[in-house]
């Protein structure tokens, strides 16, 4: 099966409860020649799972970031979900904190390429551009 390399994008900001500097995972984007509409926010289960599997690859040092990503609880409704939990204190900030990070990234305040990994093309096609449907302006 053909595959492509996908980047996991994160933004460093403190936990609102304990001030631990967290890497907030917010999106996925192909590593090579991406187009803006492929940007995929990590606020729905399939994207969270893909980000987690890329971050958890054995040759990386991002397994702790993978472990801080949590699935949306079954009882939660609506589109907006923040999968990041603080790895120091376990605090689970709500969607608004992740939304504020999108705003900062959009004002060119920088982001981190947390990890990259290969995923099957059909898996990527099934989720690309989903989530908040935000166009990535930096391609
Ligand atoms: Zn914390």
Backbone and ligand atoms as CSV (ligand in chain L), in Angstrom:
chain,resi,resn,atom,element,x,y,z
A,1,UNK,N,N,0.858,-1.202,0.000
A,1,UNK,CA,C,0.000,0.000,0.000
A,1,UNK,C,C,0.890,1.247,0.000
A,2,UNK,N,N,0.537,2.226,-0.802
A,2,UNK,CA,C,1.354,3.438,-0.828
A,2,UNK,C,C,1.119,4.263,0.433
A,3,UNK,N,N,2.136,5.017,0.760
A,3,UNK,CA,C,2.054,5.813,1.980
A,3,UNK,C,C,2.633,7.194,1.704
A,4,UNK,N,N,2.389,8.099,2.607
A,4,UNK,CA,C,2.992,9.428,2.510
A,4,UNK,C,C,3.432,9.858,3.901
A,5,UNK,N,N,4.336,10.832,3.921
A,5,UNK,CA,C,4.806,11.319,5.216
A,5,UNK,C,C,3.966,12.496,5.667
A,6,UNK,N,N,3.565,12.439,6.924
A,6,UNK,CA,C,2.702,13.472,7.503
A,6,UNK,C,C,3.395,14.068,8.728
A,7,UNK,N,N,3.347,15.398,8.835
A,7,UNK,CA,C,3.897,16.100,10.000
A,7,UNK,C,C,2.815,16.280,11.070
A,8,UNK,N,N,3.236,16.154,12.306
A,8,UNK,CA,C,2.379,16.518,13.441
A,8,UNK,C,C,2.822,17.893,13.913
A,9,UNK,N,N,1.906,18.842,13.922
A,9,UNK,CA,C,2.226,20.216,14.309
A,9,UNK,C,C,1.796,20.473,15.753
A,10,UNK,N,N,2.671,21.179,16.483
A,10,UNK,CA,C,2.384,21.476,17.887
A,10,UNK,C,C,2.790,22.912,18.192
A,11,UNK,N,N,2.338,23.386,19.326
A,11,UNK,CA,C,2.650,24.742,19.760
A,11,UNK,C,C,2.954,24.698,21.247
A,12,UNK,N,N,4.063,25.316,21.627
A,12,UNK,CA,C,4.429,25.269,23.040
A,12,UNK,C,C,3.772,26.403,23.805
A,13,UNK,N,N,3.033,26.022,24.824
A,13,UNK,CA,C,2.370,27.000,25.689
A,13,UNK,C,C,2.210,26.352,27.064
A,14,UNK,N,N,2.190,27.166,28.122
A,14,UNK,CA,C,2.096,26.576,29.454
A,14,UNK,C,C,0.723,25.983,29.748
A,15,UNK,N,N,0.720,24.955,30.577
A,15,UNK,CA,C,-0.523,24.440,31.150
A,15,UNK,C,C,-1.166,25.566,31.958
A,16,UNK,N,N,-2.476,25.751,31.802
A,16,UNK,CA,C,-3.141,26.859,32.501
A,16,UNK,C,C,-3.262,26.586,34.003
A,17,UNK,N,N,-3.040,25.349,34.419
A,17,UNK,CA,C,-3.154,25.020,35.840
A,17,UNK,C,C,-1.814,24.997,36.569
A,18,UNK,N,N,-0.775,24.394,35.942
A,18,UNK,CA,C,0.495,24.227,36.667
A,18,UNK,C,C,1.675,24.913,35.963
A,19,UNK,N,N,1.410,25.564,34.817
A,19,UNK,CA,C,2.429,26.310,34.068
A,19,UNK,C,C,3.500,25.435,33.421
A,20,UNK,N,N,3.326,24.121,33.453
A,20,UNK,CA,C,4.255,23.234,32.756
A,20,UNK,C,C,4.219,23.562,31.262
A,21,UNK,N,N,5.403,23.703,30.600
A,21,UNK,CA,C,5.397,24.015,29.169
A,21,UNK,C,C,4.983,22.806,28.332
A,22,UNK,N,N,3.767,22.862,27.849
A,22,UNK,CA,C,3.195,21.744,27.081
A,22,UNK,C,C,3.389,21.945,25.587
A,23,UNK,N,N,3.574,20.852,24.895
A,23,UNK,CA,C,3.450,20.886,23.436
A,23,UNK,C,C,2.014,20.528,23.102
A,24,UNK,N,N,1.249,21.522,22.667
A,24,UNK,CA,C,-0.154,21.317,22.318
A,24,UNK,C,C,-0.223,20.853,20.866
A,25,UNK,N,N,-0.618,19.620,20.675
A,25,UNK,CA,C,-0.765,19.085,19.324
A,25,UNK,C,C,-2.051,19.654,18.726
A,26,UNK,N,N,-1.924,20.302,17.558
A,26,UNK,CA,C,-3.122,20.931,16.980
A,26,UNK,C,C,-3.415,20.539,15.540
A,27,UNK,N,N,-2.443,19.929,14.815
A,27,UNK,CA,C,-2.760,19.671,13.414
A,27,UNK,C,C,-1.846,18.673,12.733
A,28,UNK,N,N,-2.285,18.256,11.557
A,28,UNK,CA,C,-1.548,17.341,10.686
A,28,UNK,C,C,-1.454,17.967,9.301
A,29,UNK,N,N,-0.311,17.731,8.644
A,29,UNK,CA,C,-0.104,18.272,7.300
A,29,UNK,C,C,0.931,17.393,6.593
A,30,UNK,N,N,0.724,17.094,5.286
A,30,UNK,CA,C,1.755,16.322,4.568
A,30,UNK,C,C,3.103,17.039,4.616
A,31,UNK,N,N,4.186,16.268,4.717
A,31,UNK,CA,C,5.523,16.854,4.827
A,31,UNK,C,C,5.982,17.486,3.520
A,32,UNK,N,N,5.566,16.901,2.402
A,32,UNK,CA,C,6.081,17.361,1.115
A,32,UNK,C,C,4.955,17.935,0.264
A,33,UNK,N,N,5.191,19.127,-0.231
A,33,UNK,CA,C,4.264,19.819,-1.115
A,33,UNK,C,C,2.805,19.745,-0.643
A,34,UNK,N,N,2.547,20.155,0.572
A,34,UNK,CA,C,1.150,20.149,1.030
A,34,UNK,C,C,0.367,21.276,0.375
A,35,UNK,N,N,-0.925,21.137,0.312
A,35,UNK,CA,C,-1.755,22.278,-0.065
A,35,UNK,C,C,-2.558,22.687,1.162
A,36,UNK,N,N,-2.908,23.963,1.191
A,36,UNK,CA,C,-3.506,24.549,2.387
A,36,UNK,C,C,-4.763,23.864,2.865
A,37,UNK,N,N,-5.560,23.337,1.911
A,37,UNK,CA,C,-6.839,22.743,2.315
A,37,UNK,C,C,-6.670,21.336,2.894
A,38,UNK,N,N,-5.424,20.808,2.849
A,38,UNK,CA,C,-5.187,19.490,3.451
A,38,UNK,C,C,-4.970,19.564,4.961
A,39,UNK,N,N,-4.759,20.775,5.472
A,39,UNK,CA,C,-4.528,20.934,6.901
A,39,UNK,C,C,-5.697,20.321,7.687
A,40,UNK,N,N,-5.337,19.500,8.662
A,40,UNK,CA,C,-6.326,18.718,9.405
A,40,UNK,C,C,-6.140,18.975,10.887
A,41,UNK,N,N,-7.166,19.471,11.548
A,41,UNK,CA,C,-7.042,19.735,12.983
A,41,UNK,C,C,-7.224,18.430,13.766
A,42,UNK,N,N,-6.526,18.332,14.878
A,42,UNK,CA,C,-6.535,17.089,15.659
A,42,UNK,C,C,-7.597,17.134,16.754
A,43,UNK,N,N,-8.824,17.365,16.345
A,43,UNK,CA,C,-9.910,17.459,17.323
A,43,UNK,C,C,-11.010,16.448,17.028
A,44,UNK,N,N,-10.679,15.390,16.287
A,44,UNK,CA,C,-11.647,14.310,16.088
A,44,UNK,C,C,-10.863,12.988,16.135
A,45,UNK,N,N,-11.552,11.880,16.435
A,45,UNK,CA,C,-10.847,10.649,16.832
A,45,UNK,C,C,-9.804,10.131,15.835
A,46,UNK,N,N,-10.133,10.123,14.541
A,46,UNK,CA,C,-9.193,9.539,13.576
A,46,UNK,C,C,-7.913,10.364,13.489
A,47,UNK,N,N,-8.037,11.686,13.591
A,47,UNK,CA,C,-6.848,12.541,13.541
A,47,UNK,C,C,-6.023,12.412,14.818
A,48,UNK,N,N,-6.701,12.289,15.942
A,48,UNK,CA,C,-5.987,12.091,17.208
A,48,UNK,C,C,-5.220,10.778,17.150
A,49,UNK,N,N,-5.855,9.741,16.626
A,49,UNK,CA,C,-5.203,8.429,16.537
A,49,UNK,C,C,-3.987,8.485,15.619
A,50,UNK,N,N,-4.109,9.200,14.499
A,50,UNK,CA,C,-2.977,9.294,13.578
A,50,UNK,C,C,-1.827,10.075,14.226
A,51,UNK,N,N,-2.132,11.186,14.858
A,51,UNK,CA,C,-1.101,11.983,15.527
A,51,UNK,C,C,-0.408,11.142,16.602
A,52,UNK,N,N,-1.195,10.407,17.344
A,52,UNK,CA,C,-0.645,9.597,18.428
A,52,UNK,C,C,0.295,8.527,17.874
A,53,UNK,N,N,-0.105,7.866,16.784
A,53,UNK,CA,C,0.732,6.793,16.242
A,53,UNK,C,C,2.033,7.362,15.668
A,54,UNK,N,N,1.986,8.547,15.077
A,54,UNK,CA,C,3.214,9.165,14.549
A,54,UNK,C,C,4.127,9.578,15.710
A,55,UNK,N,N,3.557,10.175,16.734
A,55,UNK,CA,C,4.357,10.639,17.877
A,55,UNK,C,C,4.956,9.480,18.673
A,56,UNK,N,N,4.308,8.331,18.614
A,56,UNK,CA,C,4.732,7.207,19.444
A,56,UNK,C,C,5.766,6.315,18.768
A,57,UNK,N,N,6.222,6.671,17.572
A,57,UNK,CA,C,7.204,5.823,16.887
A,57,UNK,C,C,8.460,5.685,17.736
A,58,UNK,N,N,9.009,4.476,17.752
A,58,UNK,CA,C,10.084,4.157,18.702
A,58,UNK,C,C,11.359,4.989,18.536
A,59,UNK,N,N,11.643,5.466,17.326
A,59,UNK,CA,C,12.893,6.203,17.131
A,59,UNK,C,C,12.784,7.669,17.558
A,60,UNK,N,N,11.601,8.088,17.965
A,60,UNK,CA,C,11.417,9.483,18.342
A,60,UNK,C,C,11.480,9.671,19.850
A,61,UNK,N,N,11.504,10.918,20.273
A,61,UNK,CA,C,11.487,11.209,21.701
A,61,UNK,C,C,10.167,11.874,22.067
A,62,UNK,N,N,9.135,11.552,21.301
A,62,UNK,CA,C,7.855,12.230,21.502
A,62,UNK,C,C,6.785,11.286,22.057
A,63,UNK,N,N,7.226,10.150,22.603
A,63,UNK,CA,C,6.250,9.213,23.171
A,63,UNK,C,C,5.462,9.855,24.312
A,64,UNK,N,N,6.108,10.765,25.058
A,64,UNK,CA,C,5.395,11.436,26.147
A,64,UNK,C,C,4.311,12.374,25.608
A,65,UNK,N,N,4.569,12.948,24.426
A,65,UNK,CA,C,3.541,13.795,23.808
A,65,UNK,C,C,2.366,12.913,23.346
A,66,UNK,N,N,2.702,11.748,22.771
A,66,UNK,CA,C,1.646,10.813,22.359
A,66,UNK,C,C,0.772,10.437,23.544
A,67,UNK,N,N,1.416,10.223,24.688
A,67,UNK,CA,C,0.681,9.790,25.880
A,67,UNK,C,C,-0.223,10.874,26.447
A,68,UNK,N,N,0.044,12.129,26.105
A,68,UNK,CA,C,-0.799,13.210,26.643
A,68,UNK,C,C,-2.033,13.454,25.766
A,69,UNK,N,N,-2.105,12.766,24.600
A,69,UNK,CA,C,-3.271,12.917,23.724
A,69,UNK,C,C,-4.363,11.945,24.132
A,70,UNK,N,N,-5.540,12.475,24.345
A,70,UNK,CA,C,-6.648,11.643,24.799
A,70,UNK,C,C,-7.798,11.683,23.815
A,71,UNK,N,N,-8.565,10.601,23.807
A,71,UNK,CA,C,-9.726,10.529,22.928
A,71,UNK,C,C,-10.884,11.317,23.508
A,72,UNK,N,N,-11.734,11.745,22.612
A,72,UNK,CA,C,-12.930,12.446,23.021
A,72,UNK,C,C,-13.834,11.486,23.800
A,73,UNK,N,N,-14.283,11.897,24.977
A,73,UNK,CA,C,-15.196,11.021,25.715
A,73,UNK,C,C,-16.510,10.846,24.957
A,74,UNK,N,N,-17.096,9.672,25.079
A,74,UNK,CA,C,-18.304,9.346,24.306
A,74,UNK,C,C,-19.458,10.305,24.593
A,75,UNK,N,N,-19.469,10.869,25.817
A,75,UNK,CA,C,-20.602,11.717,26.175
A,75,UNK,C,C,-20.512,13.108,25.566
A,76,UNK,N,N,-19.309,13.469,25.071
A,76,UNK,CA,C,-19.140,14.843,24.603
A,76,UNK,C,C,-19.703,15.018,23.197
A,77,UNK,N,N,-20.457,16.090,22.994
A,77,UNK,CA,C,-21.070,16.349,21.698
A,77,UNK,C,C,-20.467,17.608,21.091
A,78,UNK,N,N,-20.750,17.795,19.801
A,78,UNK,CA,C,-20.245,18.981,19.117
A,78,UNK,C,C,-18.901,18.699,18.486
A,79,UNK,N,N,-18.440,19.619,17.674
A,79,UNK,CA,C,-17.240,19.391,16.906
A,79,UNK,C,C,-15.968,19.674,17.690
A,80,UNK,N,N,-16.023,20.578,18.619
A,80,UNK,CA,C,-14.794,21.093,19.190
A,80,UNK,C,C,-14.303,20.241,20.349
A,81,UNK,N,N,-13.081,19.815,20.244
A,81,UNK,CA,C,-12.504,18.972,21.274
A,81,UNK,C,C,-11.014,19.247,21.346
A,82,UNK,N,N,-10.480,19.332,22.555
A,82,UNK,CA,C,-9.046,19.468,22.753
A,82,UNK,C,C,-8.501,18.148,23.291
A,83,UNK,N,N,-7.671,17.442,22.523
A,83,UNK,CA,C,-7.193,16.129,22.973
A,83,UNK,C,C,-6.019,16.212,23.953
A,84,UNK,N,N,-5.453,17.404,24.137
A,84,UNK,CA,C,-4.229,17.538,24.941
A,84,UNK,C,C,-4.524,17.592,26.437
A,85,UNK,N,N,-3.794,16.763,27.166
A,85,UNK,CA,C,-3.826,16.865,28.625
A,85,UNK,C,C,-2.424,17.119,29.123
A,86,UNK,N,N,-2.316,17.863,30.200
A,86,UNK,CA,C,-0.998,18.178,30.748
A,86,UNK,C,C,-0.330,16.894,31.247
A,87,UNK,N,N,0.908,16.674,30.799
A,87,UNK,CA,C,1.599,15.449,31.221
A,87,UNK,C,C,2.183,15.598,32.627
A,88,UNK,N,N,2.187,16.809,33.163
A,88,UNK,CA,C,2.689,17.011,34.528
A,88,UNK,C,C,1.573,16.869,35.564
A,89,UNK,N,N,0.451,17.562,35.358
A,89,UNK,CA,C,-0.601,17.562,36.384
A,89,UNK,C,C,-1.893,16.892,35.923
A,90,UNK,N,N,-1.980,16.534,34.648
A,90,UNK,CA,C,-3.167,15.848,34.143
A,90,UNK,C,C,-4.324,16.766,33.811
A,91,UNK,N,N,-4.129,18.082,33.947
A,91,UNK,CA,C,-5.212,19.011,33.650
A,91,UNK,C,C,-5.638,18.904,32.191
A,92,UNK,N,N,-6.926,18.866,31.969
A,92,UNK,CA,C,-7.471,18.783,30.617
A,92,UNK,C,C,-8.173,20.091,30.287
A,93,UNK,N,N,-7.462,20.963,29.572
A,93,UNK,CA,C,-8.045,22.247,29.189
A,93,UNK,C,C,-9.117,22.020,28.138
A,94,UNK,N,N,-10.074,22.922,28.067
A,94,UNK,CA,C,-11.163,22.731,27.108
A,94,UNK,C,C,-10.774,23.246,25.723
A,95,UNK,N,N,-11.708,23.169,24.814
A,95,UNK,CA,C,-11.459,23.530,23.425
A,95,UNK,C,C,-10.987,24.974,23.266
A,96,UNK,N,N,-11.457,25.874,24.117
A,96,UNK,CA,C,-11.128,27.287,23.937
A,96,UNK,C,C,-9.625,27.554,24.031
A,97,UNK,N,N,-8.937,26.762,24.824
A,97,UNK,CA,C,-7.485,26.940,24.949
A,97,UNK,C,C,-6.801,26.544,23.648
A,98,UNK,N,N,-7.237,25.447,23.057
A,98,UNK,CA,C,-6.682,25.033,21.772
A,98,UNK,C,C,-7.052,26.045,20.679
A,99,UNK,N,N,-8.253,26.572,20.754
A,99,UNK,CA,C,-8.702,27.573,19.790
A,99,UNK,C,C,-7.816,28.826,19.852
A,100,UNK,N,N,-7.430,29.212,21.053
A,100,UNK,CA,C,-6.545,30.371,21.222
A,100,UNK,C,C,-5.179,30.101,20.589
A,101,UNK,N,N,-4.757,28.847,20.623
A,101,UNK,CA,C,-3.488,28.491,20.001
A,101,UNK,C,C,-3.587,28.616,18.473
A,102,UNK,N,N,-4.706,28.208,17.900
A,102,UNK,CA,C,-4.909,28.407,16.456
A,102,UNK,C,C,-4.752,29.889,16.101
A,103,UNK,N,N,-5.346,30.735,16.922
A,103,UNK,CA,C,-5.277,32.174,16.663
A,103,UNK,C,C,-3.830,32.665,16.690
A,104,UNK,N,N,-3.063,32.195,17.671
A,104,UNK,CA,C,-1.664,32.624,17.765
A,104,UNK,C,C,-0.850,32.127,16.580
A,105,UNK,N,N,-1.065,30.876,16.208
A,105,UNK,CA,C,-0.349,30.316,15.052
A,105,UNK,C,C,-0.675,31.138,13.806
A,106,UNK,N,N,-1.923,31.573,13.704
A,106,UNK,CA,C,-2.327,32.353,12.538
A,106,UNK,C,C,-1.742,33.750,12.533
A,107,UNK,N,N,-1.248,34.179,13.662
A,107,UNK,CA,C,-0.545,35.458,13.709
A,107,UNK,C,C,0.956,35.234,13.665
A,108,UNK,N,N,1.330,34.113,13.092
A,108,UNK,CA,C,2.744,33.808,12.833
A,108,UNK,C,C,3.563,33.751,14.100
A,109,UNK,N,N,2.985,33.246,15.167
A,109,UNK,CA,C,3.749,33.185,16.408
A,109,UNK,C,C,4.519,31.892,16.562
A,110,UNK,N,N,4.601,31.136,15.501
A,110,UNK,CA,C,5.486,29.984,15.504
A,110,UNK,C,C,4.833,28.700,15.957
A,111,UNK,N,N,5.304,27.625,15.401
A,111,UNK,CA,C,4.823,26.312,15.797
A,111,UNK,C,C,5.977,25.344,15.674
A,112,UNK,N,N,5.763,24.126,16.131
A,112,UNK,CA,C,6.811,23.112,16.190
A,112,UNK,C,C,6.419,21.942,15.300
A,113,UNK,N,N,7.392,21.474,14.511
A,113,UNK,CA,C,7.195,20.189,13.840
A,113,UNK,C,C,7.527,19.114,14.871
A,114,UNK,N,N,6.519,18.587,15.519
A,114,UNK,CA,C,6.737,17.686,16.650
A,114,UNK,C,C,7.279,16.337,16.202
A,115,UNK,N,N,6.778,15.837,15.090
A,115,UNK,CA,C,7.198,14.523,14.594
A,115,UNK,C,C,6.691,14.375,13.171
A,116,UNK,N,N,7.273,13.423,12.455
A,116,UNK,CA,C,6.792,13.075,11.120
A,116,UNK,C,C,6.789,11.562,11.001
A,117,UNK,N,N,5.808,11.051,10.277
A,117,UNK,CA,C,5.748,9.602,10.114
A,117,UNK,C,C,4.942,9.237,8.889
A,118,UNK,N,N,5.163,8.042,8.385
A,118,UNK,CA,C,4.462,7.594,7.191
A,118,UNK,C,C,3.123,6.976,7.567
A,119,UNK,N,N,2.108,7.329,6.781
A,119,UNK,CA,C,0.771,6.775,6.994
A,119,UNK,C,C,0.242,6.286,5.646
A,120,UNK,N,N,-0.629,5.285,5.632
A,120,UNK,CA,C,-1.215,4.821,4.367
A,120,UNK,C,C,-2.013,5.934,3.691
A,121,UNK,N,N,-1.868,6.059,2.379
A,121,UNK,CA,C,-2.547,7.121,1.640
A,121,UNK,C,C,-4.073,7.092,1.846
A,122,UNK,N,N,-4.722,5.925,1.782
A,122,UNK,CA,C,-6.186,5.938,1.981
A,122,UNK,C,C,-6.597,6.468,3.355
A,123,UNK,N,N,-5.752,6.169,4.362
A,123,UNK,CA,C,-6.044,6.659,5.705
A,123,UNK,C,C,-5.979,8.189,5.748
A,124,UNK,N,N,-4.977,8.736,5.055
A,124,UNK,CA,C,-4.842,10.192,5.007
A,124,UNK,C,C,-5.994,10.819,4.229
A,125,UNK,N,N,-6.331,10.212,3.087
A,125,UNK,CA,C,-7.424,10.760,2.261
A,125,UNK,C,C,-8.731,10.810,3.032
A,126,UNK,N,N,-8.911,9.835,3.934
A,126,UNK,CA,C,-10.163,9.748,4.687
A,126,UNK,C,C,-10.317,10.890,5.699
A,127,UNK,N,N,-9.198,11.496,6.100
A,127,UNK,CA,C,-9.321,12.522,7.152
A,127,UNK,C,C,-8.817,13.904,6.735
A,128,UNK,N,N,-8.079,14.023,5.643
A,128,UNK,CA,C,-7.452,15.308,5.312
A,128,UNK,C,C,-8.490,16.422,5.154
A,129,UNK,N,N,-8.115,17.573,5.689
A,129,UNK,CA,C,-8.992,18.735,5.595
A,129,UNK,C,C,-10.150,18.722,6.570
A,130,UNK,N,N,-10.264,17.660,7.341
A,130,UNK,CA,C,-11.392,17.571,8.278
A,130,UNK,C,C,-11.071,18.272,9.594
A,131,UNK,N,N,-11.975,18.094,10.541
A,131,UNK,CA,C,-11.849,18.826,11.791
A,131,UNK,C,C,-12.476,20.191,11.611
A,132,UNK,N,N,-11.741,21.210,11.975
A,132,UNK,CA,C,-12.294,22.568,11.898
A,132,UNK,C,C,-12.342,23.109,10.470
A,133,UNK,N,N,-11.725,22.407,9.531
A,133,UNK,CA,C,-11.777,22.861,8.142
A,133,UNK,C,C,-11.038,24.167,7.919
A,134,UNK,N,N,-9.954,24.344,8.648
A,134,UNK,CA,C,-9.174,25.581,8.554
A,134,UNK,C,C,-8.155,25.452,7.431
A,135,UNK,N,N,-8.030,26.480,6.618
A,135,UNK,CA,C,-7.041,26.506,5.547
A,135,UNK,C,C,-5.686,26.902,6.127
A,136,UNK,N,N,-4.668,26.105,5.844
A,136,UNK,CA,C,-3.321,26.389,6.364
A,136,UNK,C,C,-2.635,27.373,5.432
A,137,UNK,N,N,-2.294,28.567,5.921
A,137,UNK,CA,C,-1.838,29.625,5.011
A,137,UNK,C,C,-0.352,29.586,4.681
A,138,UNK,N,N,0.414,28.663,5.218
A,138,UNK,CA,C,1.873,28.745,5.080
A,138,UNK,C,C,2.459,27.729,4.104
A,139,UNK,N,N,1.656,27.213,3.186
A,139,UNK,CA,C,2.179,26.238,2.224
A,139,UNK,C,C,2.918,26.951,1.082
L,1,ZN,ZN,ZN,-0.420,21.036,34.239
